[in-house]
Amino acid sequence: MHVGSIQFRLLGFLAVGTICSFIACSGGGSSPSTVTPTPPPVVSVVTPTITAPAEVVAGTPQVSASVVEPQSDASYTWSIEGGTIIGSASGTSVQFAADQPGTLTLSVTASIGTESRRGTTHVTVQGTLPAKPVLDVATSVSTGASIQANVVTPQGSTTYTWSIIDGTITTSPTATWVTFTAGNAGTLTLTCKATNTVGSVSTSALITVVPLAPTKPVITAPTSVTAATTNNAATVDAQSGCTYLWNLTGGTISGGQGTTALTFTAGAAGTTMVLSCNVINSAQVSNSSQVNITVVAPPAPAPPPPSPTPTPTPTVGYYGSCVNADDIANIVIGYNTANDTCNRVASYRLKATHSGTLASIRPFFIWSSTKPGYNLGDGGIIQIQLQTDDGTTNHFPSGKALATIIYNNPVPPYNTDHWPLLSFPTPPTLTAGTIYHLVFSNISPDPKANWVSLDCLWQWKAYSQNQPTVSDTDMNILEMDPTGKWVIYTRGAGTVITPVIELDYSDGASQGQGYIQGFASPDSSFVNPKPISGAQQVRQIFTVTGSTRTVNAVSVRVNRLSGSSPLTVTVEKADGTVVGQGTATVTMNPQATYTYNGETWNKVTFASPITLSAGVAYHLVLSCPADTVHTTHILAKGATYGYKGTTCFGDGHAEFNPGTGWVGWDFWGIKNRTDCDLQFFFVTQ
């Protein structure tokens, strides 16, 4: 029993895996024997292998990598050079971002106990091609014109180079902008190549090159003729390779059509004839001008000597730009939910200067693909009604429509012209001296989602009347308030705006206000307003068209920033011969800011009246000593966009002298412009 008991315990002991055993001895006894223990197997760390993309693009936000066949007993820790680990750096996989072009090194360390192994892989990080350049350049230019092109949004670390076909680059072709001269009529190709360390992309612009227009003709004709007289004469200067198309309303052409010399028969007394000449070159490009000729009655038989009567006061007239503006401002036609509480309606109030059939109008619509507040959707459906005046002292629209234009979807891609010529399906008849209203409203089914703006001249500080030579009654802008009542439109307290509009009659006459911008604000691309001090001067150069004018004064819009010397205003011929001069003490506004340029109108009366002869070139020069600084700015006219010479000053342009010589004005980065005028007007008698 004792032996059996021992054997039972032995079997039980072995059953639970002990490492001891007993050996039975003969004679029925037993003795213990020691056995060496077997150690546990040693687990080695295997150098990890990483699976990851061989190439990625710089800036890729989340790239995955992992350990190939990871060991279950191992822990893994990740590190990176040339990139950024996203989230946890522990585990058998990792997420990372590629920071910059080059080579990225990704490592993982496998650890078991105190033993570790490190595996590494390399990822090539590719850069990206530069963005395809977007070009800001005119789509149509004249032969020989000097033009500037710009990359709209240039990228850093990118080089831009330019090339041209059928033109000549005139500045360094390795910049974000370039100037060039157009070649012969046809199509010019301008190409901009953007290059970085990865490669290059290019953009080409096809620009239509049209023949240079003939010079604007100067019509020499009498300012008045006697009714029914024949062989009245008018002439223009000859231009090489051109033909001449004359038109006369209120009279009859009797000879010389197609030549530089015309004869005509006068119409009825008390009327005004409009004589125009259109000069056309061989490419059918034209330029034109017109003059008004008053028809007077034949002299009556000499009456008995009358009693002495007072000398009548001469009729006052004006010659010049006759307009002031500091900037442009938009009027919403529709319902801009960010600012408006109703569907906005605006009216341009205008007095007719001509009797006749109104064929068409040219307004100024504005929109932007990047800046809010100008338009939304397709621009809506714009209804333009010519309405009569209500006859009250307020001179509001009466609601009675004489004619209507419907202009659908003014915003690109449906329409792309800011200054469209819009014709009346049923043209109305206007009477000179009568006030009318052009009422703009948005009749879109959803004017909150589809609206556009009208652009107008903006004056930061109001004068006693908006414009110096026309009353507010004869030209102004009204709007309908949320209650349905008409009120004078202003853009903030103390500011006023003036319409940009042209009215074209079927007989060739026209009227309106054709200046499309004022540049009184400073800009990094040019100095504005321009200083007048010492050698720095400004001037308006002009050649008198139409009739000879006698003037006794001139008004100019100027500010004085410092000093006490007066402003000198000189009228001289192109050869420097002074024909009139005077001075003005200008109000000093040294605190002029971006929103207030401080300029005022200043009148200089000449010691005696001066004559501005038709066909003669003159300069109106503004200067002062170097101890004083005056400033002034210009207006940009819309002649390039279709506005006629009757709506802006067509006889010349503004220039400035920075101290090194006379050049054309500059703005928006374009130098030596000839489409700008000083703010000035002569008083004629």
ROLUMVO-51385 format. One record per residue (C-alpha): residue number from 1; residue in one letter; y, x negated, z. Coordinates in nm, 3 decimals. Layout:
N
resi resn y x z
NUM A Y X Z
...
//
This chain:
685
resi resn y x z
1 M 0.000 0.000 0.000
2 H 0.239 -0.281 0.073
3 V 0.177 -0.447 -0.263
4 G 0.207 -0.120 -0.447
5 S 0.537 -0.054 -0.277
6 I 0.671 -0.388 -0.388
7 Q 0.559 -0.327 -0.741
8 F 0.730 0.011 -0.744
9 R 1.057 -0.141 -0.635
10 L 1.020 -0.416 -0.887
11 L 0.973 -0.172 -1.169
12 G 1.271 0.024 -1.046
13 F 1.483 -0.289 -1.032
14 L 1.389 -0.390 -1.381
15 A 1.465 -0.043 -1.500
16 V 1.832 -0.082 -1.409
17 G 1.866 -0.411 -1.597
18 T 1.866 -0.679 -1.324
19 I 1.818 -1.037 -1.434
20 C 1.569 -1.127 -1.158
21 S 1.183 -1.110 -1.185
22 F 0.888 -1.173 -0.968
23 I 0.568 -1.372 -1.066
24 A 0.242 -1.262 -0.894
25 C 0.032 -1.547 -0.738
26 S -0.344 -1.556 -0.716
27 G -0.478 -1.466 -0.381
28 G -0.277 -1.147 -0.372
29 G 0.062 -1.308 -0.289
30 S 0.395 -1.339 -0.486
31 S 0.708 -1.557 -0.482
32 P 1.060 -1.517 -0.643
33 S 1.179 -1.724 -0.944
34 T 1.552 -1.758 -1.064
35 V 1.645 -1.678 -1.438
36 T 1.978 -1.807 -1.601
37 P 2.218 -1.511 -1.697
38 T 2.301 -1.454 -2.068
39 P 2.687 -1.456 -2.120
40 P 2.855 -1.171 -2.324
41 P 2.918 -1.248 -2.693
42 V 3.254 -1.416 -2.774
43 V 3.480 -1.207 -3.015
44 S 3.703 -1.423 -3.243
45 V 4.041 -1.310 -3.385
46 V 4.041 -1.291 -3.764
47 T 4.359 -1.398 -3.947
48 P 4.498 -1.061 -4.066
49 T 4.552 -0.986 -4.434
50 I 4.852 -0.766 -4.525
51 T 4.864 -0.511 -4.802
52 A 5.224 -0.444 -4.922
53 P 5.408 -0.390 -5.253
54 A 5.459 -0.710 -5.452
55 E 5.809 -0.600 -5.561
56 V 6.068 -0.354 -5.432
57 V 6.429 -0.275 -5.521
58 A 6.706 -0.390 -5.287
59 G 6.821 -0.110 -5.062
60 T 6.489 0.079 -5.076
61 P 6.508 0.260 -4.740
62 Q 6.138 0.284 -4.635
63 V 5.851 0.064 -4.758
64 S 5.498 0.070 -4.606
65 A 5.267 -0.222 -4.524
66 S 4.939 -0.236 -4.331
67 V 4.658 -0.467 -4.211
68 V 4.351 -0.482 -4.434
69 E 4.035 -0.406 -4.228
70 P 4.196 -0.437 -3.884
71 Q 3.982 -0.541 -3.583
72 S 3.931 -0.262 -3.338
73 D 3.975 -0.491 -3.034
74 A 4.290 -0.660 -3.168
75 S 4.654 -0.569 -3.114
76 Y 4.905 -0.627 -3.397
77 T 5.275 -0.722 -3.382
78 W 5.501 -0.736 -3.692
79 S 5.807 -0.946 -3.779
80 I 6.026 -0.970 -4.091
81 E 6.276 -1.203 -4.262
82 G 6.514 -1.064 -4.529
83 G 6.460 -0.703 -4.426
84 T 6.463 -0.458 -4.137
85 I 6.166 -0.304 -3.954
86 I 6.204 0.070 -3.919
87 G 6.055 0.221 -3.605
88 S 5.779 0.045 -3.409
89 A 5.686 -0.319 -3.477
90 S 5.337 -0.273 -3.322
91 G 5.021 -0.133 -3.478
92 T 4.810 -0.178 -3.785
93 S 5.090 -0.052 -4.018
94 V 5.466 -0.081 -4.034
95 Q 5.768 0.065 -4.217
96 F 6.049 -0.165 -4.335
97 A 6.363 -0.169 -4.553
98 A 6.451 -0.432 -4.818
99 D 6.806 -0.551 -4.745
100 Q 6.911 -0.768 -5.037
101 P 6.778 -0.929 -5.356
102 G 6.556 -1.236 -5.309
103 T 6.226 -1.286 -5.128
104 L 6.132 -1.092 -4.815
105 T 5.875 -1.242 -4.572
106 L 5.661 -0.997 -4.373
107 S 5.429 -1.128 -4.095
108 V 5.178 -0.971 -3.855
109 T 5.017 -1.138 -3.552
110 A 4.668 -1.023 -3.439
111 S 4.584 -1.086 -3.070
112 I 4.270 -1.052 -2.859
113 G 4.320 -1.176 -2.508
114 T 4.488 -1.514 -2.527
115 E 4.379 -1.580 -2.883
116 S 4.600 -1.481 -3.179
117 R 4.617 -1.529 -3.554
118 R 4.918 -1.472 -3.788
119 G 4.908 -1.341 -4.144
120 T 5.204 -1.350 -4.384
121 T 5.291 -1.200 -4.721
122 H 5.596 -1.225 -4.946
123 V 5.769 -0.936 -5.125
124 T 6.003 -0.994 -5.419
125 V 6.323 -0.787 -5.372
126 Q 6.478 -0.701 -5.705
127 G 6.851 -0.627 -5.744
128 T 6.988 -0.330 -5.947
129 L 7.182 -0.324 -6.270
130 P 7.552 -0.247 -6.236
131 A 7.669 0.111 -6.291
132 K 7.756 0.191 -6.650
133 P 8.135 0.158 -6.663
134 V 8.341 0.477 -6.704
135 L 8.652 0.409 -6.914
136 D 8.997 0.564 -6.882
137 V 9.156 0.525 -7.226
138 A 9.336 0.743 -7.479
139 T 9.119 0.915 -7.740
140 S 9.382 0.893 -8.014
141 V 9.652 0.628 -8.074
142 S 9.892 0.527 -8.348
143 T 9.854 0.225 -8.574
144 G 9.994 -0.085 -8.402
145 A 10.031 0.091 -8.063
146 S 9.982 -0.117 -7.747
147 I 9.734 0.063 -7.519
148 Q 9.576 -0.002 -7.178
149 A 9.217 0.082 -7.082
150 N 9.077 0.078 -6.727
151 V 8.738 0.090 -6.556
152 V 8.765 0.406 -6.346
153 T 8.559 0.288 -6.046
154 P 8.485 -0.086 -6.069
155 Q 8.202 -0.228 -5.855
156 G 8.221 -0.535 -5.639
157 S 8.015 -0.842 -5.744
158 T 8.033 -0.717 -6.101
159 T 8.207 -0.892 -6.392
160 Y 8.366 -0.683 -6.667
161 T 8.421 -0.818 -7.018
162 W 8.581 -0.636 -7.313
163 S 8.540 -0.653 -7.689
164 I 8.699 -0.457 -7.972
165 I 8.636 -0.367 -8.335
166 D 8.932 -0.280 -8.562
167 G 9.188 -0.379 -8.300
168 T 9.319 -0.680 -8.108
169 I 9.282 -0.750 -7.734
170 T 9.618 -0.876 -7.603
171 T 9.531 -0.963 -7.241
172 S 9.244 -1.153 -7.077
173 P 8.921 -0.968 -7.164
174 T 8.759 -1.045 -6.825
175 A 8.909 -0.791 -6.586
176 T 8.873 -0.430 -6.477
177 W 9.152 -0.341 -6.725
178 V 9.262 -0.463 -7.064
179 T 9.546 -0.405 -7.307
180 F 9.494 -0.397 -7.680
181 T 9.673 -0.323 -8.006
182 A 9.533 -0.061 -8.245
183 G 9.451 -0.176 -8.600
184 N 9.453 0.023 -8.921
185 A 9.412 0.399 -8.939
186 G 9.053 0.508 -8.882
187 T 8.830 0.455 -8.578
188 L 8.861 0.175 -8.323
189 T 8.566 0.078 -8.101
190 L 8.642 -0.059 -7.753
191 T 8.344 -0.186 -7.551
192 C 8.328 -0.282 -7.182
193 K 8.025 -0.477 -7.051
194 A 7.945 -0.479 -6.677
195 T 7.735 -0.778 -6.559
196 N 7.579 -0.872 -6.225
197 T 7.296 -1.104 -6.120
198 V 7.036 -0.857 -6.249
199 G 7.172 -0.790 -6.595
200 S 7.433 -0.606 -6.800
201 V 7.516 -0.253 -6.923
202 S 7.787 -0.150 -7.168
203 T 8.004 0.150 -7.254
204 S 8.186 0.196 -7.584
205 A 8.481 0.428 -7.652
206 L 8.556 0.549 -8.004
207 I 8.933 0.588 -8.044
208 T 9.092 0.761 -8.340
209 V 9.372 0.552 -8.493
210 V 9.627 0.763 -8.680
211 P 9.907 0.633 -8.903
212 L 10.241 0.574 -8.733
213 A 10.461 0.878 -8.768
214 P 10.785 0.853 -8.963
215 T 11.103 0.792 -8.766
216 K 11.260 1.111 -8.631
217 P 11.512 1.210 -8.901
218 V 11.882 1.220 -8.817
219 I 12.038 1.516 -8.998
220 T 12.400 1.472 -9.097
221 A 12.549 1.817 -9.157
222 P 12.865 2.011 -9.067
223 T 12.862 2.186 -8.732
224 S 13.022 2.494 -8.889
225 V 13.073 2.635 -9.240
226 T 13.255 2.933 -9.385
227 A 13.053 3.244 -9.465
228 A 12.916 3.265 -9.823
229 T 13.044 2.920 -9.923
230 T 12.829 2.718 -10.164
231 N 12.754 2.350 -10.210
232 N 12.752 2.275 -9.839
233 A 12.575 1.941 -9.794
234 A 12.329 1.784 -9.549
235 T 12.150 1.449 -9.562
236 V 11.890 1.234 -9.383
237 D 11.821 0.862 -9.413
238 A 11.551 0.764 -9.665
239 Q 11.215 0.640 -9.531
240 S 10.970 0.448 -9.749
241 G 10.681 0.649 -9.897
242 C 10.794 0.980 -9.744
243 T 10.872 1.328 -9.872
244 Y 11.123 1.569 -9.719
245 L 11.063 1.936 -9.646
246 W 11.380 2.129 -9.559
247 N 11.400 2.474 -9.401
248 L 11.710 2.687 -9.347
249 T 11.730 3.016 -9.160
250 G 12.041 3.229 -9.194
251 G 12.138 3.074 -9.529
252 T 11.997 2.972 -9.869
253 I 11.891 2.629 -9.996
254 S 12.051 2.578 -10.338
255 G 11.934 2.227 -10.429
256 G 11.779 1.899 -10.315
257 Q 11.454 2.034 -10.166
258 G 11.210 1.740 -10.130
259 T 11.489 1.479 -10.130
260 T 11.716 1.320 -9.869
261 A 12.024 1.520 -9.985
262 L 12.038 1.900 -9.960
263 T 12.290 2.162 -10.072
264 F 12.299 2.513 -9.929
265 T 12.489 2.841 -9.927
266 A 12.612 2.977 -9.595
267 G 12.503 3.316 -9.463
268 A 12.698 3.589 -9.286
269 A 12.988 3.524 -9.052
270 G 12.911 3.529 -8.682
271 T 12.556 3.396 -8.721
272 T 12.404 3.056 -8.649
273 M 12.201 2.886 -8.919
274 V 11.914 2.656 -8.816
275 L 11.863 2.365 -9.056
276 S 11.549 2.152 -9.012
277 C 11.398 1.861 -9.201
278 N 11.033 1.754 -9.174
279 V 10.967 1.396 -9.296
280 I 10.605 1.351 -9.412
281 N 10.440 1.017 -9.497
282 S 10.147 0.951 -9.733
283 A 9.896 1.014 -9.453
284 Q 10.049 1.360 -9.393
285 V 10.184 1.248 -9.055
286 S 10.527 1.397 -8.996
287 N 10.833 1.398 -8.773
288 S 11.111 1.652 -8.771
289 S 11.446 1.748 -8.627
290 Q 11.688 2.035 -8.658
291 V 12.056 2.119 -8.614
292 N 12.244 2.443 -8.562
293 I 12.531 2.533 -8.796
294 T 12.778 2.803 -8.699
295 V 12.889 3.040 -8.976
296 V 13.254 3.143 -8.940
297 A 13.457 3.405 -9.123
298 P 13.694 3.299 -9.399
299 P 14.046 3.237 -9.271
300 A 14.259 3.551 -9.266
301 P 14.594 3.561 -9.441
302 A 14.859 3.390 -9.239
303 P 15.003 3.644 -8.996
304 P 15.363 3.648 -8.882
305 P 15.437 3.372 -8.636
306 P 15.278 3.478 -8.308
307 S 15.433 3.460 -7.971
308 P 15.343 3.144 -7.784
309 T 15.007 3.179 -7.613
310 P 14.835 2.956 -7.360
311 T 14.603 2.692 -7.498
312 P 14.246 2.819 -7.451
313 T 14.015 2.622 -7.226
314 P 13.762 2.428 -7.438
315 T 13.403 2.546 -7.414
316 V 13.207 2.312 -7.187
317 G 12.873 2.183 -7.313
318 Y 12.621 1.920 -7.213
319 Y 12.442 1.634 -7.390
320 G 12.158 1.447 -7.217
321 S 11.838 1.509 -7.024
322 C 12.024 1.769 -6.807
323 V 11.726 1.791 -6.566
324 N 11.640 1.659 -6.221
325 A 11.292 1.623 -6.066
326 D 11.115 1.403 -5.812
327 D 10.753 1.485 -5.889
328 I 10.531 1.770 -6.009
329 A 10.378 2.055 -5.809
330 N 10.112 2.311 -5.892
331 I 10.113 2.691 -5.857
332 V 9.772 2.856 -5.822
333 I 9.706 3.148 -6.057
334 G 9.421 3.321 -5.879
335 Y 9.281 3.314 -5.526
336 N 9.237 2.973 -5.360
337 T 9.056 3.086 -5.045
338 A 9.153 2.762 -4.866
339 N 9.523 2.858 -4.871
340 D 9.581 3.205 -5.017
341 T 9.549 3.557 -4.884
342 C 9.577 3.729 -5.220
343 N 9.528 3.683 -5.594
344 R 9.846 3.489 -5.673
345 V 10.076 3.593 -5.958
346 A 10.373 3.385 -6.081
347 S 10.665 3.449 -6.318
348 Y 10.886 3.213 -6.519
349 R 11.234 3.369 -6.542
350 L 11.422 3.257 -6.854
351 K 11.735 3.362 -7.043
352 A 11.689 3.370 -7.421
353 T 11.917 3.127 -7.606
354 H 11.822 3.261 -7.949
355 S 11.774 3.600 -8.111
356 G 11.451 3.635 -8.304
357 T 11.076 3.689 -8.296
358 L 10.895 3.494 -8.023
359 A 10.578 3.359 -8.188
360 S 10.423 3.138 -7.919
361 I 10.465 2.956 -7.587
362 R 10.348 2.618 -7.453
363 P 10.284 2.615 -7.071
364 F 10.143 2.331 -6.857
365 F 9.801 2.397 -6.695
366 I 9.661 2.149 -6.444
367 W 9.306 2.091 -6.313
368 S 9.105 1.810 -6.155
369 S 8.734 1.728 -6.143
370 T 8.778 1.523 -5.823
371 K 9.072 1.658 -5.622
372 P 9.056 2.006 -5.463
373 G 9.341 2.256 -5.472
374 Y 9.401 2.261 -5.850
375 N 9.121 2.480 -5.989
376 L 8.776 2.625 -5.939
377 G 8.500 2.744 -6.171
378 D 8.598 2.806 -6.533
379 G 8.966 2.865 -6.446
380 G 8.945 3.243 -6.478
381 I 9.100 3.472 -6.738
382 I 9.475 3.414 -6.749
383 Q 9.694 3.704 -6.864
384 I 10.046 3.609 -6.974
385 Q 10.286 3.902 -7.017
386 L 10.640 3.886 -7.151
387 Q 10.819 4.140 -6.931
388 T 11.175 4.268 -6.925
389 D 11.411 4.209 -6.632
390 D 11.457 4.484 -6.374
391 G 11.836 4.467 -6.418
392 T 11.907 4.426 -6.044
393 T 12.098 4.141 -5.884
394 N 11.757 3.997 -5.783
395 H 11.646 3.978 -6.147
396 F 11.277 4.042 -6.083
397 P 11.017 4.137 -6.349
398 S 11.035 4.506 -6.435
399 G 10.662 4.551 -6.498
400 K 10.731 4.659 -6.857
401 A 10.534 4.432 -7.091
402 L 10.674 4.357 -7.438
403 A 10.376 4.139 -7.540
404 T 10.057 3.994 -7.389
405 I 9.846 3.679 -7.433
406 I 9.492 3.650 -7.289
407 Y 9.383 3.287 -7.231
408 N 9.015 3.260 -7.136
409 N 8.864 2.985 -6.920
410 P 9.139 2.718 -6.934
411 V 8.930 2.454 -6.748
412 P 8.704 2.200 -6.927
413 P 8.455 2.209 -7.088
414 Y 8.578 2.544 -7.219
415 N 8.934 2.419 -7.290
416 T 9.063 2.062 -7.262
417 D 9.435 2.089 -7.347
418 H 9.677 2.084 -7.054
419 W 9.956 2.196 -7.289
420 P 9.804 2.456 -7.525
421 L 10.021 2.636 -7.782
422 L 9.943 3.005 -7.716
423 S 10.041 3.266 -7.976
424 F 10.124 3.633 -7.919
425 P 9.888 3.866 -8.112
426 T 10.187 4.102 -8.150
427 P 10.502 3.886 -8.137
428 P 10.797 4.043 -7.947
429 T 11.166 4.026 -8.042
430 L 11.409 3.853 -7.804
431 T 11.787 3.889 -7.784
432 A 12.004 3.588 -7.701
433 G 12.168 3.614 -7.358
434 T 11.900 3.849 -7.221
435 I 11.678 3.759 -6.924
436 Y 11.299 3.783 -6.966
437 H 10.995 3.698 -6.754
438 L 10.666 3.528 -6.845
439 V 10.425 3.670 -6.585
440 F 10.101 3.474 -6.526
441 S 9.812 3.655 -6.354
442 N 9.436 3.597 -6.320
443 I 9.236 3.901 -6.433
444 S 8.893 3.737 -6.385
445 P 8.633 3.967 -6.220
446 D 8.607 3.698 -5.950
447 P 8.945 3.519 -5.914
448 K 8.822 3.354 -5.591
449 A 8.553 3.162 -5.782
450 N 8.750 3.105 -6.104
451 W 9.115 2.997 -6.095
452 V 9.354 2.734 -6.229
453 S 9.710 2.608 -6.163
454 L 10.037 2.582 -6.351
455 D 10.217 2.249 -6.315
456 C 10.594 2.242 -6.266
457 L 10.872 1.995 -6.188
458 W 10.926 1.953 -5.812
459 Q 11.253 1.873 -5.635
460 W 11.211 1.744 -5.277
461 K 11.562 1.842 -5.171
462 A 11.734 2.146 -5.317
463 Y 12.087 2.133 -5.462
464 S 12.325 2.430 -5.476
465 Q 12.127 2.525 -5.788
466 N 11.791 2.392 -5.901
467 Q 11.913 2.225 -6.222
468 P 12.262 2.083 -6.287
469 T 12.347 2.259 -6.617
470 V 12.163 2.593 -6.597
471 S 12.189 2.858 -6.325
472 D 11.894 2.967 -6.114
473 T 11.937 3.316 -6.258
474 D 11.880 3.182 -6.610
475 M 11.576 2.965 -6.519
476 N 11.359 2.991 -6.208
477 I 11.007 3.060 -6.080
478 L 10.905 3.372 -5.886
479 E 10.580 3.468 -5.716
480 M 10.435 3.793 -5.587
481 D 10.376 3.785 -5.210
482 P 10.069 3.944 -5.039
483 T 10.260 4.274 -5.002
484 G 10.317 4.295 -5.378
485 K 10.687 4.204 -5.366
486 W 10.851 3.940 -5.588
487 V 11.014 3.643 -5.413
488 I 11.163 3.308 -5.524
489 Y 10.886 3.045 -5.525
490 T 10.929 2.730 -5.312
491 R 10.682 2.461 -5.215
492 G 10.780 2.409 -4.853
493 A 11.117 2.456 -4.685
494 G 11.411 2.311 -4.877
495 T 11.213 2.224 -5.191
496 V 11.241 2.389 -5.531
497 I 11.041 2.380 -5.853
498 T 11.129 2.428 -6.220
499 P 10.899 2.560 -6.495
500 V 10.757 2.343 -6.772
501 I 10.754 2.580 -7.070
502 E 10.847 2.598 -7.438
503 L 10.930 2.916 -7.633
504 D 10.886 2.893 -8.011
505 Y 11.043 3.148 -8.245
506 S 10.899 3.238 -8.584
507 D 11.214 3.114 -8.760
508 G 11.165 2.759 -8.626
509 A 11.404 2.781 -8.329
510 S 11.279 2.686 -7.983
511 Q 11.397 2.658 -7.623
512 G 11.262 2.563 -7.283
513 Q 11.210 2.275 -7.041
514 G 10.980 2.002 -7.179
515 Y 10.988 1.728 -6.912
516 I 10.638 1.704 -6.761
517 Q 10.681 1.457 -6.473
518 G 10.929 1.288 -6.240
519 F 10.842 0.945 -6.097
520 A 11.043 0.898 -5.778
521 S 10.749 0.771 -5.570
522 P 10.644 0.409 -5.528
523 D 10.311 0.305 -5.676
524 S 10.111 -0.019 -5.667
525 S 10.119 -0.043 -6.047
526 F 10.499 -0.043 -6.084
527 V 10.833 -0.060 -5.899
528 N 10.985 0.285 -5.867
529 P 11.257 0.392 -5.814
530 K 11.416 0.099 -5.999
531 P 11.684 -0.108 -5.820
532 I 12.038 -0.143 -5.958
533 S 12.192 -0.459 -5.812
534 G 12.346 -0.768 -5.974
535 A 12.138 -0.866 -6.277
536 Q 11.908 -0.568 -6.219
537 Q 12.035 -0.273 -6.425
538 V 11.914 0.045 -6.592
539 R 12.030 0.214 -6.911
540 Q 11.967 0.502 -7.151
541 I 11.970 0.399 -7.516
542 F 12.032 0.675 -7.771
543 T 12.137 0.747 -8.126
544 V 12.345 1.064 -8.159
545 T 12.182 1.330 -8.378
546 G 12.332 1.647 -8.513
547 S 12.709 1.653 -8.481
548 T 12.966 1.411 -8.341
549 R 13.050 1.490 -7.977
550 T 13.366 1.443 -7.773
551 V 13.288 1.384 -7.404
552 N 13.516 1.349 -7.104
553 A 13.265 1.280 -6.823
554 V 12.907 1.184 -6.747
555 S 12.686 1.264 -6.446
556 V 12.397 1.042 -6.328
557 R 12.147 1.087 -6.045
558 V 12.145 0.778 -5.816
559 N 12.097 0.675 -5.450
560 R 12.268 0.393 -5.258
561 L 12.035 0.205 -5.021
562 S 12.274 -0.064 -4.893
563 G 12.613 -0.225 -4.945
564 S 12.948 -0.060 -5.019
565 S 13.033 -0.142 -5.382
566 P 13.064 0.151 -5.623
567 L 12.830 0.223 -5.912
568 T 12.972 0.128 -6.253
569 V 12.887 0.357 -6.546
570 T 12.952 0.209 -6.892
571 V 12.921 0.368 -7.236
572 E 12.891 0.103 -7.507
573 K 12.785 0.081 -7.867
574 A 12.462 -0.099 -7.946
575 D 12.663 -0.412 -8.034
576 G 12.816 -0.419 -7.683
577 T 13.156 -0.265 -7.769
578 V 13.267 -0.064 -7.463
579 V 13.389 0.286 -7.550
580 G 13.419 0.428 -7.198
581 Q 13.374 0.320 -6.836
582 G 13.421 0.444 -6.481
583 T 13.292 0.409 -6.125
584 A 13.146 0.637 -5.861
585 T 13.102 0.594 -5.487
586 V 12.744 0.706 -5.432
587 T 12.630 0.876 -5.112
588 M 12.427 0.630 -4.905
589 N 12.075 0.738 -4.806
590 P 11.902 0.424 -4.672
591 Q 11.627 0.630 -4.508
592 A 11.476 0.736 -4.841
593 T 11.099 0.784 -4.807
594 Y 10.801 0.879 -5.020
595 T 10.894 1.245 -4.975
596 Y 11.270 1.198 -5.011
597 N 11.421 0.950 -5.254
598 G 11.780 1.028 -5.148
599 E 11.927 1.050 -5.500
600 T 12.236 1.264 -5.566
601 W 12.431 1.363 -5.876
602 N 12.746 1.152 -5.928
603 K 13.013 1.239 -6.186
604 V 13.228 0.979 -6.361
605 T 13.532 1.113 -6.551
606 F 13.661 0.884 -6.826
607 A 14.031 0.788 -6.838
608 S 14.046 0.962 -7.177
609 P 13.787 1.153 -7.381
610 I 13.547 0.935 -7.581
611 T 13.376 1.009 -7.912
612 L 13.000 0.983 -7.959
613 S 12.964 0.972 -8.337
614 A 12.664 1.120 -8.516
615 G 12.420 0.855 -8.636
616 V 12.563 0.581 -8.409
617 A 12.354 0.403 -8.141
618 Y 12.492 0.380 -7.785
619 H 12.391 0.258 -7.439
620 L 12.467 0.432 -7.108
621 V 12.448 0.141 -6.858
622 L 12.436 0.170 -6.475
623 S 12.525 -0.146 -6.279
624 C 12.679 -0.272 -5.953
625 P 12.746 -0.606 -5.777
626 A 12.462 -0.793 -5.608
627 D 12.600 -0.707 -5.260
628 T 12.494 -0.345 -5.306
629 V 12.164 -0.182 -5.399
630 H 12.146 0.150 -5.583
631 T 11.821 0.311 -5.708
632 T 11.723 0.569 -5.967
633 H 11.411 0.697 -6.142
634 I 11.316 0.863 -6.471
635 L 11.168 1.180 -6.616
636 A 10.868 1.171 -6.854
637 K 10.904 1.400 -7.154
638 G 10.624 1.592 -7.317
639 A 10.706 1.512 -7.680
640 T 10.368 1.338 -7.718
641 Y 10.197 1.662 -7.614
642 G 10.385 1.895 -7.849
643 Y 10.710 1.975 -7.667
644 K 11.000 1.982 -7.912
645 G 11.331 1.797 -7.895
646 T 11.507 2.120 -7.797
647 T 11.325 2.110 -7.460
648 C 11.405 1.750 -7.365
649 F 11.637 1.470 -7.477
650 G 11.502 1.351 -7.810
651 D 11.771 1.099 -7.905
652 G 11.658 0.795 -7.703
653 H 11.483 0.663 -7.392
654 A 11.539 0.480 -7.062
655 E 11.514 0.103 -7.010
656 F 11.557 -0.134 -6.716
657 N 11.646 -0.498 -6.674
658 P 11.464 -0.669 -6.384
659 G 11.696 -0.966 -6.432
660 T 11.510 -1.120 -6.724
661 G 11.593 -0.882 -7.011
662 W 11.572 -0.518 -7.117
663 V 11.229 -0.351 -7.135
664 G 11.102 0.006 -7.146
665 W 11.017 0.187 -6.823
666 D 10.674 0.156 -6.661
667 F 10.453 0.385 -6.460
668 W 10.079 0.452 -6.409
669 G 10.021 0.086 -6.493
670 I 10.157 0.119 -6.850
671 K 10.454 -0.101 -6.931
672 N 10.739 -0.075 -7.182
673 R 10.719 0.303 -7.228
674 T 10.960 0.487 -7.457
675 D 10.880 0.845 -7.347
676 C 11.113 0.848 -7.044
677 D 11.478 0.940 -6.985
678 L 11.727 0.875 -6.708
679 Q 11.853 1.182 -6.525
680 F 12.196 1.215 -6.689
681 F 12.423 1.439 -6.895
682 F 12.755 1.404 -7.073
683 V 13.009 1.684 -7.040
684 T 13.127 1.778 -7.390
685 Q 13.435 1.970 -7.500
//
